[in-house]
Amino acid sequence: MTIEINGEKKNYTVTRRRGMKSVRIRLGDDGVFRVSAPYGVSADHIRDLIRKSSDKLYSYKKGDDQSRKRWEDFVREKIKNVPDWQVRRLGDDIVAGKPYEKGSIYNGISICTTQIEFQNLFWRSYRRFRADHAGPVTNVCFQHMVSRWGSCRPKTGRLTFNLLLLYVPRECAEYVIYHELCHFLEANHSKRFWEQVAVYVPDYKKIEKELNDYGKILIERRL
């Protein structure tokens, strides 16, 4: 289906879903507006919503594209001087790793060992989140954090993650990513917030406990 926006024809699709209470619209990487709507919402109303939302969605997509480019530039710079045997490619992802030291406490654990691997994990999680919600991420960065694993600033689209997340199991890092992304939907830790987190990480309570245990180990070893 097509719709005219500012004199240009744009494609859109509509998926009807039972149980939905409102219309959701997202702009795909291919430029197609994808609409999820409850049964009973008219086609004219959907087209009106697309027109009203188009400027905001294009703005979000521009921010996403800029963030993705910064990430790709970071990857190219990161692996420029890395020996070939330390670089492995997984589909579109590039992971630069280093051998574990003998006797390391991390041996045998599936962990995020580099910023590149964490960023790959972030973008996969973010794409899944964006399929349901408009979360305009503009910047993702790391820093030393004493009491938190991450922070989200919905007004600026900035996400900050604790450097120690590079040393925790993958499922723990993934949980923190979704935790912070869900703050685009709820700024507090209300019941509604945890319901949103549970959509992406059903066993988040168990993972939180595991994450706290790793936090004690990492901080104690002053990594």
C-alpha positions, 0 to 999 in steps of 0.5 A: 500500500502507498501513501502520499507524504509531502508530495512523495509516495511512500509504502506502508504495511498494516498488521492487525493484532488482537488485544492491541489497544493503540496503533504502533508505527515504525519506519523500517530501514527500507523506508517502509512504514510498518503499522500494527493496529487493533481490529476496528481502526479504519484505514483512513485513521491509520493513514492520518496517523502515518502522516502526523508521525512521519516527521518524528519517525524520519528524525528517529531514523536519521539519528539511528543511521548516524549512530550506526555510522559512528559504530561502523567507524569505531569497528574499522578503527578497532580492528585496523591493527588487530592480527587476523587470527584474533578477528572472527566474523559472525554474519555481519558482526565483527568480533575482535577477541584476545586469548584468555589468560591461563587460570582466568576466572572467565575461562569457560564462560560465554562473556562479552570480552570486547567493546565490539562484541558488546556493541554487536549485542547492543545493536541486535537487541536494539533492532528487536526493541525498535520493532515494537517501540520508538526508542531514538538512541543517539549515542552509546558509550562506556564509562567507569560507574560505581553503583550502576550498570547503565543509565538512560537519558530519554530526552537526549537518546544517550545510553551509558554502560558500565565498562564492567559489562565487558566482563559479564556473561552475555545474558547479563549484558543483554539484560542491562541493555533491555533494562535501559532501553525500557526506560524510553518507555518508563522513566521509573522502576514502576510495575509497568516498567518491569512488565516491559522488561519481562517482555524481552527478558522473562527471567530478569529476576534470576539474571539480576541476582547473577549480575549482582554476584558478578559485580561483587567479584569484578569490583573485588578484583578491581578490574 
